[in-house]
Amino acid sequence: MTLMPAEWAPHDATWMAFPTPNATVGEDGSPTLDAARRAWSAVARVIAESEPVHLLVSPADRDAAEELLGGVVKILEADLDDAWLRDSGPTFVRSGPELRAGGELRAVSWRFNGWGAQPWATWEHDARVASRVAGLVGAPLDRSPLTQEGGGFHVDGDGTVLLTDTVQLDPARNPGWTRADVEAEIHARLGTSTAIWLPRGLTADYGEFGTRGHVDIVAAFTRPGTVVVHTQADPGHPDHEVTAEVTEILRTAVDARGRRLEVLELPAPTVAEVGGRLVDYSYVNHYVANRVVALCAFDDPHDAVAADVLARAYPDRRVVLVDARDIFRFGGGVHCITQQQPAVRPSSGEVRWT
């Protein structure tokens, strides 16, 4: 038996990757690459207050990473194409008879093909990142034939998983797969039994550098039976109808334990465009560490509203607002650049820094 614990379950560590020169963040020495590195580093510093952060760094970027984060995180080298570790890294699960008490740490490696073979993406190195991380922690690696990314699903740790049609059923990811095929594979890997399907993601996520519908900017569990959902109140915004449909689906959904979901609305930031381009800024894309919640901030009037909603959703944690505008500028958010390693008993052991 296997189980992917909920994100709010105890962690042994958080994994991240350091931005390396590429088509999205810019070439070496560019202002955009520097901005990305500083934005990623700000998130790492917040999480490091709560738990160990393990940072993958391309060999050529080690000095830059040491300058920004030396002494704050554990740095180890790995060849990288990009820095969205939620997507390219492994999904950690527990295995064994005592799943909720601990068990053995295992790593699931989904097939990764650059978010559906996007024309700007490269993934020669990133397709091997899950294997690299599993080797570092000594976790057995289970390879899945399903092409998807960690931002494309969200679990409650109690048997329920959120999915979107436009990711898991994307012909550029999984040609010929049906909902039943996807559910069978995901349930086997994550220990879930009930899938709640959403039709699509936010509108801007279908732009040039989008993921084509990742769920982690649309909806996320905050505890079993409760989900937060991105809410666009402006009827003139293209996400108004999208989020209304998603909210209705979630309000009528039943989870793996037979509960009707409680839906908490997170208002969309008031900023809808930057430089004339639609953005998918979202407070749903937060990360839950052991003692803090790293919440995307946008210098927006709704930052405080979102912080209050999540403070009530996670009363045992401190909510920390982290400027995510530069992260979204390059294609994602706080959740997209982080990946939790759940705690197991006995301990997962020391990472081998080789």
N, C-alpha and C positions, 0 to 999 in steps of 0.2 A: 504494500500500500504506500502511496505517496500523498503528500499534502503541501500545497503552497500556502504558507501562513499569510495572514493579512499583513499589510504594510505596517500597521500599528503594533504588531507583535514584537517582542524584543529582538534586537539585532546584535550580531557580533561585530558588524562593520557595515559601512557604506562604500560602494565602489563608484569611481568616477574616471573620466579620461580627460587629458589635457589637450586643448585645441591645437591641432597641427596644421600647417599651411595646406589649403585646399581651395576648391572652387567656391565654397560658400563663405568661409571666414577670411579669405584673402591670402596673399603670398607672404613669405617670410619678411619681416620688417615692416609690414603694412600697418596703418592705424587700425584697420578693422580687426586684424588678428590680435593686436594688443588689446583692443576693447573686449574681444571674446575671452581672452585669457583672464582679464581682470574680472569679468562677469562670472565666469566659472569659478574663479578663486574665491570670490565673495561668498558663493554658495558653500564651497568646501569649508570655509572658515566657520560659518554658522553651524554646519553639521558637526564639525570637529569638536565643538563645545559639548556635544552630546554623546559621541561615539567615535571610534577610529574611522578614518577615511583612508582608503587605499586608492592611489591615483596611478593609472596607467599613463605612461609618457613615451612618445617616440624618442629613440636614442638621441636624435639631433636636437630635441627640445628640452633635454634634461636640465641644462643650465638655466633656461628661462623658467622652468617649473620650480627649481630650487630657489631662484630669486624671489618668486612670488609666494611659495608655499613651503619652503624648507623649514623643518621643525614643526609644521602644523599637520602635515599628512605623511603617510608612508608612500614613497615614490618608487616605482619599479618600471622597468622598460618593457615596451611591447610595440611592435610595428602597428601603426594605426592609419586609417584613412580619414576618420572623422572622430567626433567626441561625444556622440549621443549614446552613452553606455547603456541606458535603459533599453535601447533597441538592439545594439550589436552584442551586448554582453549576455551572460547566462541568466536564466531564471532559476533561482535557488528554491529547492523543495526539501522537505523532510521525508525520510523513508524509514519504515520499520513499524513494529506493533504498537509503540507508544508515541504516536505522532504528536499529540498535543503536549506531551511532557518533554519532548526533545526528539530523539531518534537520530538517524544518520543524515548528514548533509549530502545532497546530490545536486547536480547542476543539469538543467535542460538546455540544450543548444537547438534553437529553432533554425531553420534555414534562413539565411539572411542574403538578400539580393538587392540592397540599396533601395528599399521602400518601393519595390515593384519595378526594379530596373530603370530608375529615373535617369534621364539622359545626362544629368550633371554629376551623378553619383559614381563613386568607385568603391569597391568592397572586397578587393583581393585580400587585404589584411584584416578588415573588420569581420569578415566571415570566419576568421579563426580566433577572434578575441574570446569567445565563450570557452573554447578549449584551453586557451592560455590561462584564463582566470581559474577554471576548474583545476588545472594542474597546480597552480600556485597555492590553492587551499587544500589540495589533496582530496577533492570531491570526485566521486565517480561521475562520468559525463554520459548523459542519455541524449542521443541525437534524434531529433524529430524530423519527419519528412515534410512537416507543415512549414510553409514560408510565412513568417510574421515577425513582429517586433514586440518588445516588452511594453511599449506604449499603446499597443493595439488591444490590450485586455486589462481587466482589473478584477481582483477577487476579494471576497469578504472573509476568506479563511474558514468559512462555514458551509462550503459547498456550492456557492454561486459565483458565476463569472459574467462580466459584461463584455460584449463583442459588438463589432459593427460589420454590416454586410460589405461595405466598400473596402475593408482591409482583408478580412479572412477569405472573402469570395472574389477578391480582385483577380481577374484573369492573368495579370502580369505577376501575380504572386502564386496563386494556386489554381491553375487552369483545370476545369473539370471537377473541382471539389464542390460538394453540396454542404448545406448546413449540417446535415447528419454526419457527413464525413468529418467536418471540422470539429463538431462537438465530441465525437468519439475519440479523436486524437487529443483534444484539449483536456477532456475529463480524465483520460488515462495518464496524462503527464502531470496535471495539477491537482488531482484528487477532487475535482468538482463533479457535480451531478446535474446542475441546472444552469443553462445558458440563457441570458436575457439579451436578445439581439436588438440593436439600434440600427436604423436604416443608414445613417451616415454621420459624418462629423461636421465641424464648423466650416463655413463657406471658404474662408481664406486658406484652409488646410488643403484645398484642391488647387492652389496656385503653384507657381513654378517650383518652389522648394518645399511644398507641403508633403504630408504623409498619406494623403487621400483618406483621411477619416480616423485618425487615432482617437480612441475613446478617452484618453487621459486629459484631454482639454474640454471634454463634454460632460462626463459624469464619473464619479468615484465613490466607492463605499467609504464611510467614516466609522462604521461598526456594523455588525450583522443586523440586517433589517433597515438600515438607514443609508441613504445615498445623497450626495450633493450633486446639483445639476447646474450647468451654465445657463443663465437666464438673460435673454436679450429682450428688454421691454420695448424698445423702439420699433414700432410697426414698419418704419421705413428701412430698417436694416435687413439684409438678406438672411441673417440668422434668427430673426424673430419667429418665422414659421418653423425653421429647423428645430429650435430649442423648445417651442411649444409642442411639437410632435414628440420629441424625445421625453419631455416632462410627462406628457400624457401616457406614454408607454411605460415609464417607470412608476407612475402612480397606480397603474392597474396591474403591474407585474407582481408575481409571487415568487419568493426565493426558494432555495432548496429545502428550507424548513417549513414551508407553507405560509410564511408571513407575507402580508401585503406591505410593500416598501413604504417607509416614511421618507418623503422627499424634502430636502432642504435646498432652497433656491439661493444660488450665489449670483448676484447681479453682475452682468458684464461691465467691464470698465467703460467709462463714458467716451474714451478715445476709440474711434472706430477705424480711422485711417492715419497713416503716417506717410508723408511724402506723396500723397495722392493714391496710395495703395491700401487696400483693405487689410486689416490685421486681425489675427485671431487671439488677441490678448485674453487670458482666462485665469481666474483664480482657482479653478478646479485643478490646475496643474501644480499642485503643492506636493511637498515631500514630508512624510511623517517619520522622523527619527526618534530615538529613544526618549529624549526629553524635550525636544523642540519640534515645531512644525515650520519648515521653511516655505514661506508663502510668497508667491510672485507679487511684486509691487510695480506700479506703473506711474507713480507720481500723479495719482488719480483720486478724485473724491471718493470713489468706491473702495479704495484700498482699506480704509478703516472699517467700512461695513463688512467686507469680506473677512478681515481679521477678527471681528466680533463673532461672526457666524462660526468660524473655525475654532475660536477659543471656547465656544460653548460645545462644539462637536468633540473637541479633544481637551477636556477640562484638566487632565493630568500633565499637559504639556504647555510650554511657552511658545506662542506664535511670534515668529520673527519675520518681518517684511524684508524681502531682498529684491533690489531693483532688477527686474527681469527683462527690461526693454531691449537690451543688447542681446540677450539670449533668444528672445522671440525674433529679433531682427535677423538672426541667422537660421531660424527654422524650428524653434521649440521653446521649452520652458524649464523650470526647476526640476520637475519630475522627469523630464526627458533626459537629463544629464546625470541622473543618480540611479543606483540599483542596490537594493538592500540584500544583505547576507543575513538570513535569520539565525538567531541563536539556537544552538542545540545543546543537549546534555547527554554525554559529556561534551566539553568544549570542542568547537570545530578544530582547534589547534592553531598553531602559529602559521602565518603565511610565510612561504619560503621565498625570500627576496633574492631571486636569482635571475 
